[in-house]
Amino acid sequence: MKTRIGVFFGGRSTEHEISVISASQAMNAINREKYDVTPIYITKQGRWFTGEALFDVANYRDTKTLLEKCDEVYMRPVYGDYRLYKVKKPMFGTDVLCNLDVVIPVLHGSNGEDGTFEGILDSIGIPYAGCDVLASANGMDKITMKMILQASGIPVVDYIWFTDKQWARQKDVMIAEIEEKIGYPVIVKPANLGSSVGIGRAVDREQLVEKVDDARHYSARIIVEHMVEHLQEINCSVLGDCDDYETSVLEEPIKSGEILSYQDKYMGGSKGSKGMQASQKRIPADLPAAETDRIRFLAGETFRVLSCHGVSRVDMIVDRDNRNIYVNEINTIPGSLSFYLWEATGLSFDRLMDRLVSLALKRKRDEATKTVSYDGNIFSMGGGVKCGTKGKLGCK
């Protein structure tokens, strides 16, 4: 029998539409001679649907009509139950729609790329591609990510972070700290969003206040970074797990303004987006061999120290003035799954998807060798259990 892959996409995220595009490309690339594919679309309201109509990206122009052609489904939060159930139970027969073998999440941004969805899959115990809860959360949050990278000796630009409530209470203090420790120009970002949403450049105090107030609409945690004025943006994809991985060729995205915008990434400067691969770029990036090697090394190290898994894309910054190289961020579920970088490296999209399935199943086998609970039951041991005593269990 074929392995059945459940591809989850959409979700409650500002990157909802990009997720749909990426998932459509991924599902089309999966080898149907080896795998059966079940699309599971998560609406912006968090409801799950499946159906053949979800394979055609053109159908998403009218989601109301699209969902009328689909079945609403769910999975039970029971370990070992990999079945997909219909919400509307039939009068006769079973409410089980199918049994999934492995999941490929293609959920960009909040509530998907940040470890939230991965936690659901871990509770069920189903094998899935990509980073686990810890790596996803650390990779998504730009603050904790930079803390870990700094502690591991991986170069990042200077930054200051604070919460939206800190900003409301101590705005003048935060502004003074930014001006003293970083200086203008700066980049203001929500800590846990991608696709350039809520990101802005500030060259003075007035712009700083404006950009922070905008970022606060998207996240409770804000990061302000030193802006490398004459920068060259370079991306590298990494595939594997933190103990055994490989890096792709490099790309240089071409931006239309000072910041690589949402439109630059996904609209390719025009209407009719086909995802991240539609944006303008140079592949491979035109860099000296030593810089290419250094960037690929830092990308791999970023993947390793964050304990990543599956496929990720690491975005780098090169300072054109002094050629210093910094890690900007990691995308643990990159747009288009970086398939165009792997195609340029010699790995076709269908083989990339095959590798992701293999990695998911391998991780599940590895996890099965670890102890997660004991057979013994302390409640059945002699002597009973004292409650509320120092050094003993606190019982209620």
Salt bridges, closest charged atoms under 4 A:
GLU17 OE2 - LYS44 NZ 2.65
ASP36 OD1 - LYS2 NZ 3.94
ASP36 OD2 - ARG4 NH2 3.78
GLU68 OE2 - LYS64 NZ 3.06
GLU72 OE1 - ARG47 NH2 2.85
ASP81 OD2 - ARG76 NH1 3.17
ASP81 OD1 - ARG83 NE 2.97
ASP141 OD1 - ARG221 NH2 2.89
GLU177 OE2 - LYS181 NZ 3.17
GLU179 OE1 - ARG205 NH2 2.69
GLU210 OE2 - LYS211 NZ 3.84
ASP213 OD1 - ARG216 NH1 3.18
GLU225 OE2 - LYS146 NZ 3.20
GLU225 OE1 - LYS189 NZ 2.98
ASP241 OD2 - LYS362 NZ 3.73
GLU246 OE2 - ARG355 NH2 3.09
GLU252 OE1 - ARG282 NH1 3.03
GLU252 OE2 - ARG320 NH2 3.47
GLU258 OE2 - ARG201 NH1 3.22
GLU291 OE1 - ARG323 NH2 2.73
GLU301 OE2 - ARG304 NE 2.85
ASP315 OD1 - ARG313 NE 2.81
ASP321 OD2 - HIS230 ND1 3.03
GLU329 OE1 - LYS142 NZ 3.75
ASP354 OD1 - LYS34 NZ 2.84
ASP366 OD2 - LYS362 NZ 3.08
